Amino acid sequence: MSESQSRYSIVERLTQRKLDIMGAKSDLKEELKHKQQKIEELRKDMENWNKDVEEDVKRERRAKERLIEKASLEYQNQIERITEKELSYDQKIEAIEEALKSIEEISRSSLVNN
């Protein structure tokens, strides 16, 4: 009976060893599967990051284009204001010149009359 128990325990240990090895082998495949999933996850993250970067660049480009448009409008408005101010200044200069001419004529006529 002892001999059959010995064989039974040997078979039991070998069977357990076989199960342990099969489990370890299965763990290898599971670990490999997790690594593959990690790669896919990282690829998706990078893809999303690329999309985010593209959107950020588009948003920044639109903001810069709006700044350029705003600066151009301000420039055009400034040109119009300068033109209006120049016209106003020209009119004031002309009025001053007329006033100076009038004073000069008055001075001449008062010299002639004296």
C-alpha positions as CSV (number, residue, x, y, z in Angstrom):
1,M,0.0,0.0,0.0
2,S,2.9,2.3,0.7
3,E,4.1,1.8,-2.8
4,S,0.8,2.9,-4.3
5,Q,0.7,5.9,-2.0
6,S,4.2,6.8,-3.1
7,R,3.2,6.5,-6.8
8,Y,0.0,8.5,-6.0
9,S,2.0,11.3,-4.4
10,I,4.5,11.3,-7.3
11,V,1.6,11.5,-9.8
12,E,0.0,14.2,-7.6
13,R,3.2,16.2,-7.5
14,L,3.8,15.8,-11.2
15,T,0.3,16.8,-12.0
16,Q,0.5,19.8,-9.7
17,R,3.9,20.7,-11.4
18,K,2.3,20.3,-14.8
19,L,-0.6,22.6,-13.7
20,D,1.9,25.2,-12.4
21,I,3.8,25.1,-15.6
22,M,0.6,25.4,-17.7
23,G,-0.4,28.4,-15.5
24,A,3.0,30.0,-15.9
25,K,2.7,29.5,-19.7
26,S,-0.8,31.0,-19.7
27,D,0.5,33.9,-17.6
28,L,3.1,34.5,-20.3
29,K,0.4,34.8,-23.0
30,E,-1.7,37.0,-20.7
31,E,1.2,39.3,-20.1
32,L,1.9,39.5,-23.8
33,K,-1.8,40.3,-24.4
34,H,-1.6,43.2,-21.8
35,K,1.6,44.5,-23.5
36,Q,-0.3,44.5,-26.8
37,Q,-3.3,46.3,-25.3
38,K,-0.9,48.9,-23.8
39,I,0.6,49.5,-27.2
40,E,-2.9,50.0,-28.7
41,E,-3.8,52.3,-25.8
42,L,-0.6,54.4,-26.4
43,R,-1.4,54.6,-30.1
44,K,-4.9,55.9,-29.4
45,D,-3.5,58.4,-26.9
46,M,-1.0,59.6,-29.5
47,E,-3.8,59.8,-32.1
48,N,-5.9,61.9,-29.8
49,W,-3.0,64.0,-28.9
50,N,-2.3,64.7,-32.6
51,K,-5.9,65.7,-33.1
52,D,-5.8,68.0,-30.1
53,V,-2.6,69.6,-31.4
54,E,-4.1,70.1,-34.8
55,E,-7.2,71.7,-33.2
56,D,-5.0,73.9,-31.0
57,V,-3.0,75.0,-34.1
58,K,-6.2,75.8,-36.0
59,R,-7.5,77.7,-33.1
60,E,-4.3,79.7,-32.7
61,R,-4.1,80.3,-36.5
62,R,-7.7,81.7,-36.4
63,A,-6.9,83.9,-33.4
64,K,-3.8,85.3,-35.1
65,E,-5.7,85.9,-38.4
66,R,-8.3,87.8,-36.4
67,L,-5.6,89.9,-34.8
68,I,-4.2,90.6,-38.2
69,E,-7.7,91.6,-39.5
70,K,-8.2,93.8,-36.4
71,A,-4.9,95.5,-36.9
72,S,-5.6,96.0,-40.6
73,L,-9.0,97.6,-39.8
74,E,-7.4,99.8,-37.2
75,Y,-4.8,100.8,-39.8
76,Q,-7.5,101.7,-42.3
77,N,-9.4,103.6,-39.7
78,Q,-6.3,105.5,-38.8
79,I,-5.7,106.4,-42.4
80,E,-9.2,107.7,-42.7
81,R,-8.8,109.7,-39.5
82,I,-5.5,111.1,-40.6
83,T,-7.0,112.2,-43.9
84,E,-9.9,113.9,-42.1
85,K,-7.5,115.6,-39.6
86,E,-5.2,116.7,-42.4
87,L,-8.2,118.2,-44.2
88,S,-9.2,119.9,-40.9
89,Y,-5.6,121.2,-40.3
90,D,-5.4,122.4,-43.9
91,Q,-8.7,124.3,-43.4
92,K,-7.4,125.9,-40.2
93,I,-4.1,126.8,-41.9
94,E,-6.1,128.4,-44.7
95,A,-8.2,130.3,-42.2
96,I,-5.1,131.5,-40.4
97,E,-3.5,132.6,-43.7
98,E,-6.7,134.5,-44.6
99,A,-6.7,136.2,-41.2
100,L,-3.0,137.1,-41.6
101,K,-3.7,138.5,-45.1
102,S,-6.6,140.6,-43.6
103,I,-4.3,141.9,-40.9
104,E,-1.7,142.7,-43.4
105,E,-4.2,144.6,-45.6
106,I,-5.5,146.5,-42.5
107,S,-1.9,147.3,-41.6
108,R,-1.2,148.6,-45.1
109,S,-4.3,150.6,-45.3
110,S,-3.7,152.2,-41.9
111,L,-0.2,153.1,-43.0
112,V,-1.5,154.6,-46.2
113,N,-4.2,156.6,-44.3
114,N,-1.7,158.0,-41.8
